């Protein structure tokens, strides 16, 4: 895969998440996806479930930049929420094989993201 195609697919993935379009996200992810976040590793079903849990707080993803070389891409974006956290800067390192995302590593400031989790927990019990 070449850099421009990797960048296009990586951008489309972040856009689809920001739009809450998990059907499109599902189509972009390989069945053997390996997603790494906060020291844990998730497969495709668990990653989609994690995204689904976040959607009630997500307003949109504002992409700042996309970098790609070969089959590896990097998307820098703001995860914009309707919580006290506001916009949380995020970076996702993405690997693509056979036109599907096979690997994701999400990097973010967990302290800055904590109000998102708190708001979601309140909404679930309130």
C-alpha positions, 0 to 999 in steps of 0.5 A: 500500500502506498502512503496516499492510500494509507492516509486516505483510509486512516482519515476515513476511519477517524471521520467515520468514528467522528460521525458515529458511523460504526457500520463504516468503521466496521467495514474499514477494520480487518477481522484480525484487528489488534487495537492497543490502548492504555496497555491493553490489546483489543480485537475488532469486536471489543474495539467496536464496543469501546467506540460504541460506549464513547459515542454518546459523548462524542460531538465530532473528530477534528483532524489536525494532520495525517501522515503516512508512509507505506502501510503505516499512518498517523492521524492527529486529531481532537476528540471533541466532546460535549463533556467538561473535557471539551476537545481531547488531543489524540493520536492514532497510529494505524497499519493497513494491509489488504485495504483494511486496518489491521493495527491501531495504537491510540495515544491520549492524555488519560487525565484530560480524558477522565471527564469524558468517562465521568460524564458517560458514567453519570449518564448511564446511572442518571 
